[in-house]
C-alpha cells in the first residue's frame, strides 16, 4: 500500500492540510471529507481554479460524495483540520 502524504497530489486520496491551489488540471473527484476541525464553527471552502465555488464543508456536513469533474481544485478557506479528496478511479 502506498503511503499518503500531506499535500501530495501524486497519491489517492489527497490529504490537503492548508489553503491554496491544489491542482490546476481537470480532475474527477469521488468525494470530499473534512477531518479534525478544531471548532464546530470551522469550515472548508472548495472551488475550482477559476474561483467558482464548488461546496463548503463544516462540522454538520463533513463527507460529500461528489462523483464529478472539476477544472482544477483550490481550497480558499481551511479554518482548521484537513480535507481528504478521494479521486474517482475506473
LINZIBEL-V77343 format. One line per field, one symbol per residue. phi: phi as a letter, one per 30 degrees, with the letter a starting at -180 (. if undefined). psi: psi as a letter, one per 20 degrees, with the letter a starting at -180 (. if undefined). burial: I if it has 24 or more other C-alpha atoms within 12 Angstrom, else O. Layout:
# LINZIBEL-V77343
phi=???
psi=???
burial=???
This chain:
# LINZIBEL-V77343
phi=.ddccdhcdccbddcccadkdcaccdbcccabbcbhddbdddbbcbbddciddcabcbddbcbbdchacbdibbcdbbdaiacccdddbc
psi=pqqpqpkojirorpoojqqapgpirqqppgrpppqlqhqhiqrppprrijjppgrpqahhnhppogmrqqnrpqnhpnhrbrppopqpq.
burial=OOOOOOIOIOOIIIIIIIIOIIIOOOIIIIIIIIIOIOOOOIIIIIIIOOOOOIIIIIOOOIOIOOOOOIIIIIIIIIIIIIIIIIIOOO
